[in-house]
Amino acid sequence: MSRIRSRDTKPELLLRSALHRSGLRFTVNGPLNRELPGRPDIVLPRYGAVVFVHGCYWHRHRGCKLAYEPKTRVEWWNAKFEANIARDRLVSGRLRRLGWAVYTVWECQIRKSPEEAAGRVARKLGCG
């Protein structure tokens, strides 16, 4: 578990690259990112929006083959997954109350097509 990264993951890098190619400018490790609840992966200050890149396994993407059930210590893992989901909801609510638009992009969507995932974010922001 110590090798699991919390930032600069491959899906995150792919999405950031696609967003940048589509003309969107964002911050990744600025003071704003560190101050916001949940430390969003991507902050688009111009649009008042944040993007979380969620791993399908860790954040339990429903219906996704990457969100498979572990074979051992099932109760412990399920408790961990439930805590992750509860924290995601709490953080999203806090950010919305602060006036931020919150978008979640799933790992499987980025793996399939980073450009399509970036395009979806751009359309939601009203610039695509």
N, C-alpha and C positions, 0 to 999 in steps of 0.2 A: 504494500500500500504506500510505502514511502516514495515510490517512483511515480505515483499518480500526480500529475501536475494540476495546479489550480488556475494557471494562466498560461498564455502562449501555447495552447494545445493546437494540434494540427487542424481540427475543425475551425477553431477561432482564427488561426492565421489564414486559412482559406477564405473565410467570410470577410475578414478585414481586407484582404487583397482584392476580392471581388467588389466590395463596397467602394474602395479607393478607385478602382478602375471605372466604376460607374459615376464617379465625380463627387461622391459624398466624402466630406471631411469630418473627422471624429477625433476624440482623444481616447487613449488606452490606459495610460499610466499617469495621468496628470493629477493635480491635487483634487479636482472635482470628482474624479473616479474614486479616490480614497475616502472622500468625505460622505459620499452618498451611501444610503443603506444598502447592504448586500454587495457593495463594490462591483458595480456592473462591468461586464467585459468590454463594452463599447459605449461611449457617451457621445451623443450628437447634440452639443449645446445649442447650435443654431436652430434645431428643430424641437428642442425641449424633450428629447427622447433618449432612452437607454435601451441597449440590446443585451440580453443574456444569451450566451451560447450554452445550451444544456446538453450534457451527455445523456443519451437515451437510457443507459444502464443506471446511472446514479440518480437521475431525476424521474425515472419510471415513465417513459413515453408510452402511453397506452397504445396497444396494438402493434408495437414495433418489435421486430425480431431481435433487436439489440438489447431490449429490456427483459432478458431471460431471467428465470429464477435460478438462484444459486443452488448448488447441490448439497452443501454442508452449512451448518449453523443457520438454518433458514429463519428461525425466529429472530435471531440477532440481526440478520441482514434486513428482514422486513421492518424491524423497528427503526433501523438506520434509514432505510428508504422513506418510511413515513415521516421521520423527522426532517429529512431533506425536502419533501413535498410541503410540509407545514411551514418550514422556513421560507421556501420560495413564495408561498402565498402571502406570508407576513411581509416580506421584503417588497413584493409587488404592490401591496396595499399601501405601505409607507411611502413608496415612491410616487404613487398616484396621488396620494393626499398632498404631497409636496409639489404637485403640478406636472410631473413627468409622465410622458407616454412610455409604457413599458412593452417591449416586444421580446418574445422568446423564439429563438431559432434552434431547432433540434439538430443534433449531430447527423442523423440519417438524412435530413433534408440537405445538409451541406455536402455530405458524401455523394449524394445523387447528383447535385448540380450547384456549386457555389454561386454561379451567376444567377441562377433562378432564385436562390434564397436571398441574395442581395437585392434582386429586382423586387421581390415581395416586400422587403423592408422599405425600399425606395418608394414603392407605390403607396404603402401605408403612410409614409411621410408626406405624400403628395408631390413627389418630385420624379415620378417615373412612369 
